[in-house]
Amino acid sequence: MAKEISSVNSKNRSTPLEYTRNIGIAAHIDAGKTTTTERILFYSGVVHKIGEVHDGTTVTDWMEQERERGITITSAAISCGWSTKEGYYADIRHQINLIDTPGHVDFTAEVEHSLRVLDGAVAVFCGVAGVQPQSETVWRQMDKYNVPRIAFINKMDRTGANFFAAVNDIREKLGGNAHPLFLPIGSEDKLRGLVDLVKMCAYVYADNSVDGVRYEVLPVPSDMSGDVEKYRELLVEALSDFDDAIAEKYLEGKEISADDMRAAIRKATLSMKFIGVIPGSAFKNKGVQMLLDAVIDYLPSPLDLPPVRAFKDDGSGDEASIIPDDNGKVAALAFKLMTDPFVGKLIFCRVYAGQLKKGEVVYNPRTRRSERVSRLMLMKADAREDIEVAYSGDICAIIGFKGVVTGDTLCDKGLDLVLEPPTFPDPVISMSIEPKSKADQTKLSLGLQRLAEEDPTFRVTGNQETGQTIISGMGELHLEIIRDRLFREFKVEADAGRPQIAYRETVTAEATGEGKFIRQTGGRGQYGHAVIKIEPAEKGKGAEIVNEIVGGVIPKEYIKPTQEGILEGAQTGVIAGYPVVDFVARIIDGSYHEVDSSELAFKMAGIFGFKEAMRKAGPILLEPIMRVDVATPEEYQGDIVGDLNRRRGQIHGIEVKGNLTMICAFVPLETMFGYATDVRSLSKGRATYTMEPSHFEQVPAGQLAKIIESAAKK
């Protein structure tokens, strides 16, 4: 094994690839991600004083807006070292590259591009609330990028905390094969430590150990022996499905060693079909050291994962693969952009192969340009450390590139491969923004351009008819933070209009339309003719265009312009000018003129044919529906349910968890503006809520006329 490992490691790197962990901390908002990250940094020696979210002193929440609001807005990368005391990796210093991600759905892009480049993750859950709405969202994102994970049930010191209910939630709501690796000793204000089901011992924290550094390793408490035996047997039984040696010993009734258990848990975790669960309280400094041991023992190094999928950049679409190897050709993915007031544009990269060196040139297959790495840095939240080289498996930042956007591949020119970029949801809310003075106009344009480069879910467009600048994002908070950053970072004074809804249009029936573009101006004219048939597609399908031309009635060179015309026509529907989704358009007939036909003429024919077909195809307007989850004391349940009903909401479920009632509803976004203020008023400030995009539904007839009138004014 050592020989194989050494063949992929450069002799100059400080930490071998086998001992590198690239992990993310992901969870629902307020589950304790940033507090957990802060404790990890403290116990690993990166910081010497524990920071707190409520004091605005944490390392990874470094933006002013984050410290003011007590939430994470942008993912922050930082590195630390850790050694386990026992097992295969005992006393070997590992490097953990850690990314703390936001929990609020408005900043889901930060989670998306982080998970795309991470090898493993710690999913944090609240011991009281269990699986929450955004927990489900980040879990699906982990599944999408095949990220192995362990679970940390945080806040076990809180009133109403229930470890086994939280584990059961993971199984039932997320479909995870979750099994405790530790059991809590006590709960709520009596949480004293953890029992290790692998080593069969107890970690009991000293009563006077305020920072959680000091704990004793003791035998399993006698009053817990029944539960410990039960859950260890269930764990061994679950591991038997992944490890034949464990299964054999289990069936024969032989003793299973801690090392055997660790190897089996690691194998099961890497299979993506097993979730080890650890209880604790980050705020009360209990269980974080055990979590770090589990990160080392069970989460993958870059060498443990399948080769990274890439595509040959020769137009063939053929797949290729990249394996981590310091001695190979450079292949890296630019997964995040950030504007720094001192050094300009920072490009965060995950190096998958080779050595990315300061001063060397790398190639961008998308732009077909080569660019020089002028500075190379390791990021430590908002601090940074200049380095000369980044090795495969490293996460670093580059300064000096101009034409790079999120998702670009950076590689050796001879490699010419494209790595699969992260994908992002479309914005659901828009508003106009105008500078207060002419002096602010240039600064506004520059600021919006920089912020749009950073955030793929933030879009900037112009309304040609009104001359307004329209910004679009994932929610009210998202756009509020954008405005705040414009003011603080770019010194722009700007007024914002009322948020506008990102409606969509679609069709409900089949129809055919004929598009003709004929111009005769004395010389060579213009002639394009296409017959377009459109039909509904399943929800979420988007737009599909099919060429069904036979016999050359439209020459091949005019098919692409016709398709472009259809897509352009779909940008503005026939009801209120909103984008058209979920349709199939077929080019079924047409004609051409040997002299007068041109690409422009067929593009216009595609637009006209699409519009005519859509008018006949039963067009309808769709509005975004949000999933709204409210956590409220029981006495306010009736008022909050009544308010959601008044907002045209549909109550999906009501569940009691401890002393809170959890209300799940689906509500049109159009009615949810200002809800933060209203829900506080209804509950005297005691209820909290989260909101995320769910799906689109047809606008009721009573609302349609108002929306069309509003669109006409714009």
Order of alpha helices (4+ residues) and beta strands (2+ residues): alpha-beta-alpha-alpha-beta-beta-alpha-beta-alpha-beta-alpha-beta-beta-beta-beta-beta-alpha-alpha-alpha-beta-alpha-beta-beta-beta-beta-beta-beta-beta-beta-beta-beta-beta-beta-beta-beta-alpha-beta-beta-alpha-beta-beta-beta-beta-beta-beta-alpha-beta-alpha-beta-alpha-beta-beta-alpha-beta-alpha
